[in-house]
């Protein structure tokens, strides 16, 4: 019996010690709860639709829910409304114009949402200002267009956004492939003070984000490739408490269903990310950024004490 006990201890005691150390090093139990999460408002206060029914090239303006407000995405007024509802950060999209400026617009084609056609890159910023960005919205398969005529001149340039909100935080989505739009964006960002630049995060395609990282080590950035590579390394070594270099100053969009499997989730993980300048944003579902927390009931899924950010398409419902 004594030999059996000794054999048992030789085998399982080391295992128990390792498991205990892993738990102690990664539990959030000893991390004081934060004062609350922060909110990222996707495209400001926007018209919403069934995200699960949309692909990358879907005309989402043609499938909106019955409007509950009059705000149109990616406009100055929609951003102001989002901040008024309590958004900590507003996300907006940019595309490069024919004259080398950055227009705030999401779609790859103008005809979905506006009375124009072709791409943003085929027009100057002044020409884009003539378009009606509310032209294509319909909630009843084209029977009515409730915002037609209401969006003329409302497509802003990035200059207008920064001028209108000089002290607010933004997450910029570079929608164009390649590096040209990112080069144009850096011409704006490079003129900012360090304090202002700390209020800006950027995400987009691999090449564009690689270019921006070559310009700045401190700017928060994300591409899917960057995030995937860094998180794989973290999964391999994060149990030790080490944070891979690739996570430094990164913007992380994490679907809640997957984030819970990361070492130290939730509060130990966010604490580690804070120390390396990374920002953690919870998205909903399997998420690629479009799925967000949209109801007060869905807030119940947010982990207790979580002090990071959450993504929402309905800041008017969950704004604090």
N, C-alpha and C positions, 0 to 999 in steps of 0.2 A: 504493500500500500504506500509506504514511504517513497519507494522508487517511482511508483506511478505518479505520486504528487510532485516529485522532483522533476520528472519528465514533462509533466503538464506545465509546471512553472517555467521550465527552460524554453518551452515552445511558445506559450501564450503570454507570459509576462512581458517579453520584449515587444510583442504585438500590441499589448495593452498600453505600454509606454509610448509607442509610436503613435497609436491612435489618439491618446490623450494629448500628446504634444501637437498633433495636427489640429485637434479641436481647439486647444488653447490659442494656437497661433492664428486661427481663422474664424473663431466665433465672434459674433457681434455683441455677445452678452455683456462684455465689459466696456463697450463703447457707449457713452452717454447719448441718448436720443437727441437729434438735431432740433432746431426750432421750427422745422417744417421744410417741405420741398419747394422747389421753384418751378415756374411754368413757362414752357416754350409754346408760343402761339403760331401754328403753322399757317403761313401766308396771311398773318393778321387775323381779322375776323372775316371768314369766308363763307360762301355758300357750300353746303356739304352734300355728299352723295354716298352711295353704297360702295365703300372702298373695296369690298370683296369682289365686286363685279367689274372692277376697272383693271385694265392692263396698261402698259407704259404708253400706248398710243391711243387709248380710249378718249373719246370726246366727252369729258366729264361735265362740261357745261350743259350738255344735252340730257343729263340724267340727274339733275339736282333734286333734292327733296323740296317739298313746298316751302317757299321762303318764309323764314321767321324774322328776318331783318333785311335791311337793304344794302349791306356792305358787300363790296366786290373784292375778291382776293388781290393781293399785291398792289393795292392803292394806298396813297397816303392816309386817306380817311379810314381805311380798314386797319391800318397799323395803329392809328391814334385810338380807334375804338378798342383794339386789343390791349393797349397799354392802360386805357381807362378802366377796363375790366380787371386789371391786375396782372397782366402778363409781365414776366420778368425779362423775357427775351422774345423778340419777334423774328420769325424766319421769313425770308423772301427769296425769290428767284431772280437771276440775272442772265441776260443774253446779250451778245455783242451786236451792235448795230453796224450799218453800212459805213457810217462815219466814225467808227472806232469808239463809240460810247457804250455804256452799259444800260440797257433798258430793263426795267423790272417787269418780267413776264415769264410765265411758266411753259406754255405749250410749244411744241416744235413747229406748229403751223398756226398762223394767225386766224385762219378761217373757222376754227372751232369756237373761239370765244369772241372774236371781233367781226367787223364788217370788211376786213381786209383779207388778203390771201397771200400765200407764200410764207417766207420765214422772216423773222426779225432782222436777220442779216442782210436782207434785200432792201431795207429801208433806212433812211436817216432817222435820228431821234425826232427831228421836227416833223417828219412825215408820219411817224408813229403816233405823234400827239394828235393827229387829225382823226384817228380811229376811235370807234366806240367799243370799249372793252366790256361792255355789258350786253352787246348785241346778240350773242348766241345762247344765252341762258334760257332754259326752258325746263319746267317741271312736269309737263303734260304732253310730252312727245311732239312738241311743236305747235300745239294749239294756241298757246300764248307765250309771249316773251316779255316777262315782267320788268326787265332792266334795259330793254332796247331804248336807246336814246339817252340813257342816264349815265353812260360811261364815256362820253366823248371828252377827249383830252385828259383822261385820268390815268393813262399809262405813265408812270413816273420814270425818271432816270435815277440812277444811284446818287447823283449829285443832289437831287431833291430830297431823297430819303435822309442823307447825312445832314443836309441843311435844316430839314424839318425836325430832326431828332438828334441834336448834337451830343446829348448826354445819355442816350438809351442804348441798351444792348441788342445786338443783332446776330443772327445766324444766316449767312449768305449761302445760297445754293447756286453754284455755277452750273448752268444747264448745258452749255455747249461742250462738245467733245474737243480734244486737243488742248493746246495751251494758250491760244490767242486771247480768249476771254479772261483767263487767269492773269495773263500779262497786263491786260487793261485794268483788271481789278487791282493788281499790285501798284499801279500808278496812283491809285487813290490811297491805298493803305499805307504806302511808303511815306506819305506826307503826314501821317497821323503821329501824335505823341505816343509814347509808350503806354500812358494811362488810357488813352482812347483805343489803342490797338488791343488792349487787354479786354475791351468790351465787345470785340468782334471775333466770331468764329466762322469758318468757311468749310463747306464740303462739296464734293463733286467727283469728277472722273479722275482716274489714276494719274494721267500725265499732268493735268492741271494742278493737282494737289502736290505732285512731286516737284513741279516748278516752284510753287509757293513755299514749300519747305526749303528749297534751295535759297530762297530769298530771306526767310525768317525761321529761326529755330523756336521762337517763342509764340508765334501765332498758332491758335488752336485750329487743327485741320482734321479732315477725315475723308478718306475714300474707302470703298468697300474692301479693296485689296489691303490698304494700310491697316484697317481695323481687324480684318481676318488674320493677317500675319501676326500682329501684335497680341491678339487674344489667344491664338494657338500657343505662342510662347508662354503667355501667362498661365494657361491651363497646365502646361508642362512643369513650370517652376514656381507658380504663385503660392503654392502651399507653404513655401519657405518664408514668405513675406517679401520676396524680391519682386520688384516691378520692372519688367523688361524695358529697355531704353525706348523701344518703339512706341510705348504708351505715353511718353512724355509730351505734354501739350497737344493731346489728341482730343477730338470731339468723338464721343462714343454714343451711338444709338443702339440700345440694347432691348430687344423684345423681352418682356418680363418673363415669358415662359422659358427662355434660355438663360437669362441673367442669373436666375436663382441657383444655377449650377456652378457659378464662378466662385473661386476660392475667396472666402471672406464676405460673401454676399449676405446682407446688403451693406451694413454700415462699416464693417472693416474694409470692404472693397472700396467704397466711396472715399473713405479716409485715405487709403493708399493712393487712389487716383488724384485726390486733392493735393497730396504732397508732391506729385509730379506734374501738376498743372493740367491734368486731364479733366474733362467735364463729362459726367455720366447722365444720359438722357434715357428714361424709360419710354419705350413705345409699346403699343398693344399688339396682340396677335403674334403672327410670325414676323411682322413688321419689316419694312424697308424705309421707314420714316413716315409713310402715309397713315398707318394705323395709330390712333391716339386715344387717350383717355377722354371720353366725351360726355359722361354723366356723373352726377354726384354718387350714384351707386357704384360705378366702376372705380371710384377713388378708394373704395374699401379694399381693393386688391393691392394697393400700394403698401409696401412693408412698413411696419411701425418704426418710427424714428428715422426713416429715410430722409436724407438731406440733400439729395441730388436734384435732378430736373425731371419733369414729365412732359410728354409731348401731347398736345391737344389740337383738335380741329374745331373745338367748341369752347373757346375761352369765355363766351357769354354764359355758358352753363356752369363752368367749374371755377371761374375766376374768383380769387379770394379778396 
